[in-house]
Amino acid sequence: METSDKINDRIDIKSLTLEELKAEMENLSEKPFRAVQLYQWMHRKLVRGYDEMSNIPAALKEKCKIGFQYTALQLLEVQESKNDGTKKYLFALADGNVVETVLMHYKHGNSVCISSQVGCRMGCKFCASTLDGLKRNLLPSEMLDQIYAVTLESGERVSHVVVMGTGEPLDNFDHLLRFITLLTDENGLHLSQRNLTVSTCGIVPKMRKLAQKKLQITLALSLHGATDEKRRELMPIANTYSLAQLMEACAYYFEQTGRRITFEYSLVRQVNDSREDARLLAELIRGLNCHVNLIPVNPIKERHYVQSEKQAVAAFQDRLIKSGINVTVRREMGRDIDGACGQLRRRFLEK
């Protein structure tokens, strides 16, 4: 593990793979089976600290407390939607920073949306997550423990995970990959890669790097505009990478992984929701193996963006369908509980 994966000079034990944990046990003159026990306590039984590990000797627990940082997020607040049962959680990290996580109930199972950074530096104009900039990257364990803590609090099994909360996952690339390795490991929760979605605003080199890993995850690209000019208006990243570069990266991702791309498109009234916008979008993505997820934008008080009217959303969807594009309108969830990404954290910080 690199020094960036440590807090207070101690190794972050929950971010270690099983093989790395075996090597650490060897350094402590312990047998390899102790690593298996520790790993299962952390990643299957989801215990909140060493003292809960009943078959670990007291002497080893003490060694672990001295040598390893143990990540266990502290629950500060839970909001539950009266409309659909969506739950939004605010967690405190060991250094006093806070992150938010969302549990959503679908027919296909429970989905948890996690944060990958404290804050964000991407500056997308309609997002509350980015208003105070980036504080730091989350450790793999801090990403994992959002899922573990939600599982314990709700008493419900998580079947799908989306890395779509606060932060840009590909801006925390190495920790994201380690998180995926741990989450999908058969010795832990063993979530299928196909049940994991990672969102990006479009960091092209990292998209290509991710494609080369040939993972079976779903990549969701925040598009929000069908021309470079429109996209630059909403997303500063568009000043660095053009739509042509983005589309090439999307085609490359499909070529390397065989996984279709999801395009996230937030509809903002009189900004990007006209029939002409729909026509240009269909033209842009035609021929790509993809799916479009239309999202009526979540209004935030710091910005003047307003949600598209229902007729405009329906007309936009209809235009895409007639162009042969696979499209759905995202069901709005948790609107009555600070629905937009970053709002709960921001309200907490303002208090």
Secondary structure, 3 states (H helix, E strand, C coil): CCHHHEECCEEEHHHCCHHHHHHHHHHCCCCHHHHHHHHHHHHCCCCCCHHHCCCCCHHHHHHHHHHEECCCCEEEEEEECCCCCCEEEEEECCCCCEEEEEEEEECCEEEEEECCEEECCCCCCCCHHHCCCEEEECCHHHHHHHHHHHHHHHCCCCCEEEECCCCCHHHHHHHHHHHHHHHHCCCCCCCCHHHEEEEECCCHHHHHHHHHCCCCCEEEEECCCCCHHHHHHHCHHHHCCCHHHHHHHHHHHHHHHCCCEEEEEEEECCCCCCHHHHHHHHHHHCCCCEEEEEEECCCCCCCCCCECCHHHHHHHHHHHHHCCCCEEECCCCCCCCCCCCCHHHHHHHHC
